[in-house]
Amino acid sequence: MSDAFLDHVRETLAAIDRDGLTKHERQITTPQSTRVRVGGREVINLCANNYLGLANHPALIAAATAAMHDHGYGMASVRFICGTQDLHRALETRLAQYLGTDDSILFAACFDANGALFEPLLGPEDAVISDALNHASIIDGIRLSKARRFRYANSDMGDLETQLKAARQGGARHVMIATDGVFSMDGYLAKLRAIRALADRHDAMLMVDDCHATGFVGPQGRGTPAHYGVRADILTGTLGKALGGALGGYIAGQQPVIDLLRQRARPYLFSNALPPAIVAAGLAALDIVEAADDLRARLFDNAAYWRAGLTDAGFTLLPGAHPIIPVMLHDAHRAQAMAARLFDLGVHVAGFFFPVVPKGQARIRTQINAALTRADLDQALAAFRTAGKEQGIL
Ligand SMILES: *Cc1c(COP(=O)(O)O)cnc(C)c1O
């Protein structure tokens, strides 16, 4: 590697640092939970996607351990060669039942599922219309397809209709609208009723990525389409958040779509099968999640309590009811300083800034879960008040 190239890389890193955008990873030495140890200190964790508190659940650990004993450790194969066990098909069927679709197909992650989805289903005669705030993996997945691309301003239904008309006027054969069910930086739900109505009016399909909803939004946690009582034609999601928090993604939909993806989706054909422990724990997670109305009630109670506490303290939040509760600080340096001070005060949160949110919209994204106690939340609120005053935010 040439010195010129390495100098170029070092200069890029220095520029990231000058802008206050360097991310530093804290090393946790305990299992993921509401309280974790970092560098020998116990801190309250308000930034995991562990919405239902299942990431260290004994039933999931037991299922994973048992599967390692009776199904082994790794698959050493992609699915179609010799990487499909009974467990993989059981989880695909179980996910489909839970989500109310014909079938589903597993991937190593939802990032892969979204990367896999568009290219085999849509060609140059087709069009994808994508919300501007969609997850990076949807954006990348759309880039990998040859379909014509249209983008609408976040949740702007007028703009969506404009783009639908443009796609139709451009002669598109098939049109697909792609949206996050919940926008992960803001905690806003997509306006799925209006989107579905527009999709029907313009003969478009609807794809929803429900990573920040499956397991806890809607009846039995079946996600944002269930919450709004509308149908999504294709759903993608993750096992890496509410459904246990380990790893794995999926696409769920009608049988011919899943069948074609199994033949053509590149991250499925050219990447290893999920290990049995993860798959078995995914099945155990669904058993818990389907019956977890108590956990969902506690999650939304906790979120409401936290939101009210921060609002009373004088912080600027984005509105909503989702357990993603962003505290707006606008400036990246300020978000970094606030997160650092909160850590000193025993609260683990992360500053979010460019490129994961637009410049000038830096924030601390707090995430509430069902396992947090009122004592945890009160302690964290006291820390936010102290840090907010010290940093001149309150
Ligand atoms: C987390 C997330 C993903 C990626 O999921 P992984 O399974 O971690 O790859 C994709 N889409 C959205 C909206 C997400 O929030």
The ligand as a MOL file (V3000), in Angstrom:
LIG
                    3D

  0  0  0     0  0            999 V3000
M  V30 BEGIN CTAB
M  V30 COUNTS 15 15 0 0 0
M  V30 BEGIN ATOM
M  V30 1 C -31.2670 -2.3240 12.3450 0
M  V30 2 C -31.9080 -2.1080 11.0360 0
M  V30 3 C -31.5360 -2.8580 9.9140 0
M  V30 4 C -30.3790 -3.8120 9.9450 0
M  V30 5 O -30.7170 -4.9550 10.6660 0
M  V30 6 P -29.5630 -6.0100 10.9770 0
M  V30 7 O -30.3000 -7.2880 11.1730 0
M  V30 8 O -28.8630 -5.5180 12.2010 0
M  V30 9 O -28.6660 -6.0300 9.8070 0
M  V30 10 C -32.2310 -2.6740 8.7310 0
M  V30 11 N -33.2520 -1.7920 8.6570 0
M  V30 12 C -33.6180 -1.0350 9.7100 0
M  V30 13 C -34.7460 -0.0730 9.5700 0
M  V30 14 C -32.9530 -1.1670 10.9240 0
M  V30 15 O -33.3070 -0.4100 11.9580 0
M  V30 END ATOM
M  V30 BEGIN BOND
M  V30 1 1 1 2
M  V30 2 1 2 3
M  V30 3 2 2 14
M  V30 4 1 3 4
M  V30 5 2 3 10
M  V30 6 1 4 5
M  V30 7 1 5 6
M  V30 8 2 6 7
M  V30 9 1 6 8
M  V30 10 1 6 9
M  V30 11 1 10 11
M  V30 12 2 11 12
M  V30 13 1 12 13
M  V30 14 1 12 14
M  V30 15 1 14 15
M  V30 END BOND
M  V30 END CTAB
M  END
